[in-house]
């Protein structure tokens, strides 16, 4: 978390609760405690995360988080 503090703060500021994008429910995960775990997996095991996510949850939430986090490798189609 310390390594990505500035990035996390920017993500919360621009897309977190109370932001204009959040008012459209597009970035529901941002600001949730579990987001830290999801981001860690996104950085360290992105393909495993996506394959497991697709089995259980709507991908739009992961796609939106991936977009805001700015992964170097896009995992969504």
N, C-alpha and C positions, 0 to 999 in steps of 0.2 A: 504494500500500500504506500509506503513512504516513497518508493521509487517512482510511483505514478501520481503523487499527490496533486501536482499542478494540473495534470490531465483530468483527474477526477473532479477537481474543483471547477474546471472549465466546463466539463460535461454537465455537472449539476447546475451551474449558473445558466448555461444556454438551453438546456433541455429538461432540467429537473422540475420538481413541483413548483407551480407558480409561473413557470415560463410560458411563453406564447405557444411553442410546439406542444407542451404538455397539456394545454387546455383542450387540445383536440384528441386526447387519449392515445396519441401515437407512441409515446415514450413512457408507457406505464411502469416499466421496470426501473427506470432511473429514479433514484432516491430510495429504493427498497434495499434493505440490508443484504438480501441474497444476491444483489447485483454484483457485489464485490467478488463473490465466489464465481459467478458466471463470467465476469471479466477475467478472472485468473485462469479459468478453463479456456476462455477464448484466446488468451495469450499463449498458453502452454499445451493445449490439446484441442485445437479448434475443430478438427474433423471429427474427433470422437464426440465432442460436445454437440455438434450439429447432427450427427447420426442418431444420438440418443434423444435429442430434443425433438426431432421430427417424428419419433415414435409416440410421443406423449402430448406435445403442446403445439399450438399454432406458431408457425415460423415467423409471422409478421413481427412479433415481439423481439425475437432474436435478430431478425434482419434490421430492425430499427436500432437496437443497441449496437450492433456491429457497425452500422453506418456512423453513429455518433462517436463511437470509440475510435473509429478510423483505422481499422485493421489494414495492414499492408497487403494481405491476401484476402480477397473477397471469397466468402464461403457460400454465399447465396447465389442461386442461378441467375 
